[in-house]
Amino acid sequence: MAIGDSLTEGLEDVAPDGGYRGFADRLAEHLSADEPRFRYANLAVRGRRMRHITGEQLDRVLEERPDLVTVHAGGNDVLRPGTDLDALAAQLEEAVLSMRRAGVRVVLLSGHDTGWVPVLRIYRGRIAVFSMHLRAMAERTGADIVDLWSMEALNDPRAWNEDRLHFNGDGHRIVAARIAEVIGQPMGPRELWARPWDTPAVRLPRILRRREHMRWAREYLVPWLGRRAMGRSSGDGREPKRPELEPFQPPPWAERGPGETVDGARPEEAGAVGGSANGAPSANGAPPTNGTPSANGAARFHGTARVPGTGPEEGAAPVDASEATEA
């Protein structure tokens, strides 16, 4: 099972069928590949705060008592300056303890470093404090922890959607691969999450960065602040995408191993990877149009995570490492 907010729901990792995929679904696809009895539920909903995650979502976990639960919680609370981080962590720790007492293996995900991100870098200290609470919580409760703060790949804009608030397909793939390794079921070599790109990110000229910051503020920041001021959430009225713990089998586009899907097609051919100019998949799931052939002849896409065994991208335009963020 997976509980949390928009990152666990899977925004902005668009699957070929038009739905959101995300790191939790990708992990389930990996774990279920050779397990016909595998069951999976994803209770996360965008905009959910700690009280929802340790409330109705926790209740469902305790009812079902699954073997494994991933927990990414607190982001929407930490971004509110008036939130008491100590009290917030205590609330989550009690929930983790209740799951541990029920025999559930819990995997916590920390916050990630926003120090390199324009605007959202002001929250860096609060995210760091809450992440340290999570590390201490894992020590005290016996939970596993995936330290997103330490993952350099997440400091690269190619892991992020253009809204600077959510991972794109590559970012979700990186996180899923790290979780899989932490629980002892790796998806492949360490490079899948530690060194996912063949080329480094580079900075855009200052004038282009400024224009991009202005566009981002107009299209994403202002609407987000407006919803907060009105007390609204993007998740109001929404239900979880997989509310029941039910049998789950990987969809045809799911990667079976590094660079290979369940039906044998490469992810690029199945349209399952991010890789448009902004790092996001196309709306209809078809491969984006800015691909270049790799050394082995397979299609590769600018900004797409590296698949071990393929050659480096040729002519790929690196992206600016100062252009992304979280929320």
C-alpha positions as CSV (number, residue, x, y, z in Angstrom):
1,M,0.0,0.0,0.0
2,A,1.0,3.6,-0.5
3,I,-0.2,6.6,1.5
4,G,0.5,10.3,1.0
5,D,-0.2,13.3,-1.2
6,S,0.3,14.3,-4.8
7,L,3.8,12.8,-5.2
8,T,2.6,9.3,-4.1
9,E,-0.5,9.7,-6.3
10,G,1.9,10.1,-9.2
11,L,1.6,13.6,-10.5
12,E,3.1,14.4,-13.1
13,D,4.1,11.0,-14.4
14,V,1.5,10.4,-17.1
15,A,1.1,6.8,-18.2
16,P,0.2,5.8,-21.8
17,D,-3.4,5.2,-20.8
18,G,-3.6,8.9,-19.6
19,G,-3.7,8.1,-15.9
20,Y,-1.0,9.1,-13.3
21,R,1.6,6.4,-12.6
22,G,4.2,7.6,-10.1
23,F,6.9,6.0,-8.0
24,A,4.4,3.9,-6.0
25,D,2.8,2.4,-9.1
26,R,6.3,1.8,-10.6
27,L,7.4,0.0,-7.4
28,A,4.2,-2.1,-7.5
29,E,4.9,-3.0,-11.1
30,H,8.4,-4.1,-10.2
31,L,7.4,-6.1,-7.2
32,S,4.4,-7.8,-8.9
33,A,6.2,-8.9,-12.1
34,D,6.8,-12.4,-10.8
35,E,4.2,-12.6,-8.0
36,P,0.7,-13.5,-9.2
37,R,-0.8,-13.1,-5.7
38,F,0.5,-9.5,-5.4
39,R,-2.1,-7.0,-4.2
40,Y,-1.7,-3.2,-4.2
41,A,-3.6,-0.1,-3.1
42,N,-2.7,3.6,-3.5
43,L,-4.6,5.8,-1.1
44,A,-2.7,9.0,-1.8
45,V,-4.6,12.1,-3.0
46,R,-3.1,15.4,-4.1
47,G,-3.2,18.2,-1.5
48,R,-3.7,15.9,1.5
49,R,-2.2,17.1,4.7
50,M,-0.9,15.1,7.7
51,R,-4.3,14.9,9.4
52,H,-5.7,13.1,6.3
53,I,-2.8,10.8,5.9
54,T,-2.7,9.8,9.6
55,G,-6.5,9.8,9.6
56,E,-8.5,8.0,7.0
57,Q,-5.5,6.7,5.1
58,L,-3.9,5.2,8.2
59,D,-7.2,3.7,9.2
60,R,-7.3,1.8,5.9
61,V,-3.8,0.5,6.4
62,L,-4.6,-0.8,9.8
63,E,-7.7,-2.5,8.5
64,E,-5.8,-4.3,5.7
65,R,-2.4,-4.8,7.5
66,P,-0.4,-5.2,4.2
67,D,3.2,-6.4,4.2
68,L,4.6,-3.1,3.1
69,V,3.5,0.6,3.1
70,T,5.3,3.6,1.7
71,V,4.7,6.9,3.4
72,H,5.4,10.3,2.0
73,A,3.7,12.8,4.2
74,G,4.0,16.3,5.6
75,G,5.0,18.3,2.5
76,N,1.8,20.3,2.4
77,D,2.0,21.1,6.1
78,V,5.8,22.0,6.1
79,L,5.1,24.6,3.4
80,R,2.7,26.4,5.8
81,P,4.9,28.7,7.9
82,G,2.7,28.4,11.0
83,T,3.0,24.6,11.2
84,D,4.7,23.3,14.4
85,L,7.2,20.8,12.9
86,D,7.9,19.0,16.2
87,A,4.1,18.4,16.7
88,L,3.8,17.4,13.0
89,A,6.6,14.8,13.4
90,A,5.1,13.5,16.6
91,Q,1.8,12.9,14.8
92,L,3.4,11.0,12.1
93,E,5.6,8.9,14.5
94,E,2.5,7.7,16.3
95,A,1.0,6.6,13.0
96,V,4.2,4.8,12.1
97,L,4.3,3.1,15.5
98,S,0.7,1.9,15.0
99,M,1.6,0.4,11.7
100,R,4.8,-1.3,13.1
101,R,2.8,-2.8,15.9
102,A,0.4,-4.2,13.3
103,G,3.3,-6.0,11.7
104,V,3.6,-3.7,8.7
105,R,6.9,-2.8,7.1
106,V,7.0,1.0,6.7
107,V,9.2,2.9,4.3
108,L,9.4,6.6,5.0
109,L,10.4,9.1,2.3
110,S,12.2,12.3,3.5
111,G,11.9,15.7,2.0
112,H,14.4,16.7,-0.7
113,D,16.8,19.6,-0.9
114,T,15.3,22.7,-2.4
115,G,18.3,24.9,-1.8
116,W,19.1,25.1,-5.5
117,V,15.5,26.0,-6.5
118,P,14.4,29.6,-7.0
119,V,11.5,30.7,-4.7
120,L,11.1,27.4,-2.9
121,R,14.6,27.6,-1.5
122,I,13.1,29.7,1.3
123,Y,11.6,26.4,2.7
124,R,14.9,24.6,2.7
125,G,15.4,24.9,6.5
126,R,11.9,23.7,7.4
127,I,12.2,20.7,5.0
128,A,15.6,19.9,6.5
129,V,14.3,20.0,10.1
130,F,11.4,17.7,9.2
131,S,13.6,15.3,7.3
132,M,15.8,15.0,10.4
133,H,12.7,14.2,12.4
134,L,12.0,11.4,9.9
135,R,15.5,10.0,10.2
136,A,15.2,9.9,14.0
137,M,11.7,8.4,13.6
138,A,13.0,5.6,11.5
139,E,15.7,4.8,14.1
140,R,13.2,4.7,16.9
141,T,10.5,2.7,15.1
142,G,12.5,0.3,13.0
143,A,11.0,1.8,9.8
144,D,13.1,2.0,6.6
145,I,13.9,5.5,5.2
146,V,14.6,6.7,1.7
147,D,16.6,9.9,2.1
148,L,15.5,12.0,-0.9
149,W,17.7,14.8,0.4
150,S,20.9,12.9,-0.3
151,M,19.9,11.9,-3.8
152,E,21.9,14.2,-6.2
153,A,19.8,13.1,-9.2
154,L,16.8,14.9,-7.6
155,N,18.8,18.2,-7.8
156,D,18.5,18.0,-11.6
157,P,15.6,19.7,-13.4
158,R,15.4,16.7,-15.7
159,A,13.8,14.8,-12.8
160,W,11.0,17.4,-12.5
161,N,7.9,18.5,-14.2
162,E,7.8,22.1,-15.5
163,D,5.5,23.0,-12.6
164,R,8.6,22.6,-10.3
165,L,6.3,20.9,-7.7
166,H,6.2,17.3,-8.9
167,F,8.5,14.7,-10.3
168,N,8.2,13.8,-14.0
169,G,8.4,10.3,-15.2
170,D,12.2,10.1,-14.8
171,G,12.0,11.5,-11.3
172,H,9.4,9.0,-10.2
173,R,11.5,6.2,-11.8
174,I,14.5,7.3,-9.9
175,V,12.6,7.3,-6.6
176,A,11.0,3.9,-7.3
177,A,14.5,2.4,-8.0
178,R,15.9,3.8,-4.8
179,I,13.0,2.4,-2.7
180,A,13.3,-1.0,-4.4
181,E,17.0,-1.1,-3.5
182,V,16.3,-0.1,0.2
183,I,13.8,-3.0,0.6
184,G,16.2,-5.5,-1.0
185,Q,14.4,-5.9,-4.3
186,P,16.6,-3.8,-6.7
187,M,15.4,-2.9,-10.2
188,G,18.9,-3.0,-11.5
189,P,22.3,-1.4,-10.9
190,R,22.8,1.5,-8.6
191,E,23.2,3.8,-11.5
192,L,19.4,3.7,-12.2
193,W,18.9,6.1,-9.3
194,A,22.4,7.5,-8.6
195,R,23.5,8.4,-12.1
196,P,20.5,8.3,-14.4
197,W,21.8,10.6,-17.1
198,D,24.7,10.3,-19.4
199,T,25.2,14.1,-19.7
200,P,25.4,16.8,-17.0
201,A,22.9,19.6,-16.7
202,V,24.0,23.0,-17.7
203,R,22.8,26.5,-16.9
204,L,20.8,28.6,-19.3
205,P,21.7,32.2,-19.9
206,R,20.5,34.5,-17.2
207,I,17.9,36.3,-19.4
208,L,16.3,33.0,-20.3
209,R,16.2,31.9,-16.6
210,R,14.5,35.1,-15.7
211,R,11.9,34.7,-18.4
212,E,11.3,31.1,-17.3
213,H,10.9,32.2,-13.6
214,M,8.3,34.8,-14.6
215,R,6.4,32.3,-16.7
216,W,6.5,29.7,-13.9
217,A,5.3,32.3,-11.3
218,R,2.4,33.3,-13.6
219,E,1.3,29.8,-14.6
220,Y,2.0,27.8,-11.4
221,L,3.0,29.9,-8.3
222,V,0.2,32.4,-8.4
223,P,-2.6,29.8,-8.8
224,W,-1.1,27.7,-6.0
225,L,-0.9,30.7,-3.6
226,G,-4.5,31.6,-4.6
227,R,-5.8,28.2,-3.6
228,R,-4.0,28.4,-0.3
229,A,-5.4,31.9,0.4
230,M,-8.9,30.6,-0.3
231,G,-8.4,27.5,1.8
232,R,-8.9,25.3,-1.2
233,S,-6.9,22.2,-2.4
234,S,-6.4,20.7,-5.8
235,G,-7.5,17.4,-4.2
236,D,-10.9,18.7,-2.9
237,G,-13.6,16.1,-3.9
238,R,-11.1,13.6,-5.2
239,E,-10.9,10.0,-4.2
240,P,-7.8,7.7,-4.2
241,K,-7.1,6.1,-7.6
242,R,-6.7,2.6,-6.1
243,P,-8.7,2.7,-2.9
244,E,-8.9,-1.1,-2.3
245,L,-6.1,-3.6,-1.7
246,E,-6.7,-5.7,-4.8
247,P,-4.8,-8.0,-7.1
248,F,-2.4,-6.1,-9.3
249,Q,-0.5,-7.1,-12.4
250,P,2.0,-4.9,-14.3
251,P,0.5,-3.0,-17.3
252,P,2.1,-3.7,-20.7
253,W,4.3,-0.6,-20.6
254,A,5.8,-1.5,-17.2
255,E,9.6,-2.0,-17.2
256,R,10.5,-5.6,-16.4
257,G,14.2,-4.9,-16.1
258,P,16.5,-2.0,-17.0
259,G,15.1,-0.7,-20.3
260,E,12.7,-3.7,-20.9
261,T,8.9,-3.8,-20.5
262,V,6.7,-6.7,-19.6
263,D,5.8,-7.5,-23.2
264,G,9.4,-7.1,-24.4
265,A,9.2,-3.6,-25.9
266,R,11.6,-0.9,-24.8
267,P,10.1,1.9,-22.6
268,E,10.8,4.4,-25.4
269,E,8.9,2.3,-27.9
270,A,6.0,1.9,-25.5
271,G,5.7,5.6,-24.9
272,A,6.2,5.2,-21.2
273,V,9.1,7.5,-20.5
274,G,9.3,11.2,-19.9
275,G,11.3,13.1,-22.4
276,S,9.5,16.1,-24.0
277,A,11.4,19.4,-24.0
278,N,10.2,20.0,-20.4
279,G,10.9,16.4,-19.3
280,A,7.2,15.4,-19.2
281,P,5.6,12.6,-21.2
282,S,3.2,13.7,-23.9
283,A,-0.5,13.8,-23.0
284,N,-1.4,10.8,-25.1
285,G,1.5,8.7,-23.9
286,A,3.1,8.6,-27.4
287,P,6.9,9.1,-27.5
288,P,7.8,12.8,-27.8
289,T,9.1,14.1,-31.0
290,N,12.6,15.3,-29.9
291,G,14.2,11.9,-29.8
292,T,17.7,11.1,-31.1
293,P,19.1,7.7,-31.9
294,S,21.5,6.3,-29.4
295,A,24.7,4.4,-30.3
296,N,22.8,1.1,-30.4
297,G,20.0,2.4,-32.6
298,A,17.3,2.5,-29.9
299,A,15.4,5.8,-29.7
300,R,16.5,8.1,-26.9
301,F,15.0,11.3,-25.7
302,H,16.4,14.6,-24.4
303,G,16.1,14.6,-20.6
304,T,15.2,10.9,-20.3
305,A,16.8,8.8,-17.7
306,R,19.6,6.6,-18.9
307,V,19.0,2.9,-19.4
308,P,22.2,0.9,-18.6
309,G,23.6,-0.8,-21.7
310,T,22.6,1.9,-24.1
311,G,24.9,4.5,-25.6
312,P,24.9,8.1,-24.6
313,E,22.5,10.5,-26.2
314,E,23.8,12.3,-29.3
315,G,22.9,16.0,-29.6
316,A,20.9,16.0,-26.4
317,A,20.5,19.5,-25.1
318,P,21.3,19.6,-21.4
319,V,18.8,21.4,-19.1
320,D,19.4,24.1,-16.6
321,A,20.0,22.8,-13.1
322,S,18.4,25.9,-11.5
323,E,15.0,25.6,-13.1
324,A,13.1,23.1,-11.0
325,T,11.5,22.7,-7.5
326,E,9.2,20.8,-5.2
327,A,6.1,21.3,-3.1
